Amino acid sequence: MFDQLLAHPEVSERVRLKSPVGLMALHGGIEKETDAIASAIAARTGASLYLVHQSERLRWHVPSIQYDPGASELLTQFLDHIDVAVSLHGFGRKHLMRTVLVGGGSKELASEMSDRLRQSTELTILTGEQIPAGLKGRHPANPVNLPRGGGVQLEMSHGCRHTPHVEPLIDAVAGFVRSRQG
């Protein structure tokens, strides 16, 4: 399914290889602002970047666990280059309007990211079993979990991705990225 998404004329894929920490936005265009936030963090930190962007008109949500690196030379290059990944996603639940769900396969990275977000933002941060089913980002096929050093997945509610919350969120994630760059 990922290969079909990439073949669609209203979908673009982009990679920039820089530091060994990489930011991903797999659902750019349909999970609003995730690609812009990932790009802003990468620009501030010199992190590597992998984006998939589709037109809002298309709105084709391919689950992250179906993003097979075998279907994308750019995703393979990105994953081979980085040691740690941060994948940015959006979600919508009315009762969680100013919430970031911090998941992914690495409990250590999730803990460090959660601490930074709690110290730097006024957002609600949920981790571990607090995260609703299907949004934990722990599946071994999820690209965020494929780098050598693991990864952390941020599911950001709509309210987090807009003013006044987005700048403190970007700053906190940028601090995490810099701490992992050595």
Secondary structure as GFF3:
##gff-version 3
##sequence-region A 1 182
A	DSSP	alpha_helix	2	7	.	.	.	ID=ss1
A	DSSP	beta_strand	11	16	.	.	.	ID=ss2
A	DSSP	beta_strand	21	28	.	.	.	ID=ss3
A	DSSP	alpha_helix	34	45	.	.	.	ID=ss4
A	DSSP	beta_strand	48	54	.	.	.	ID=ss5
A	DSSP	three_ten_helix	64	66	.	.	.	ID=ss6
A	DSSP	three_ten_helix	69	71	.	.	.	ID=ss7
A	DSSP	alpha_helix	73	81	.	.	.	ID=ss8
A	DSSP	beta_strand	84	91	.	.	.	ID=ss9
A	DSSP	three_ten_helix	94	96	.	.	.	ID=ss10
A	DSSP	beta_strand	99	103	.	.	.	ID=ss11
A	DSSP	alpha_helix	107	120	.	.	.	ID=ss12
A	DSSP	beta_strand	124	127	.	.	.	ID=ss13
A	DSSP	three_ten_helix	128	130	.	.	.	ID=ss14
A	DSSP	three_ten_helix	143	145	.	.	.	ID=ss15
A	DSSP	beta_strand	151	157	.	.	.	ID=ss16
A	DSSP	three_ten_helix	158	161	.	.	.	ID=ss17
A	DSSP	alpha_helix	166	180	.	.	.	ID=ss18
###
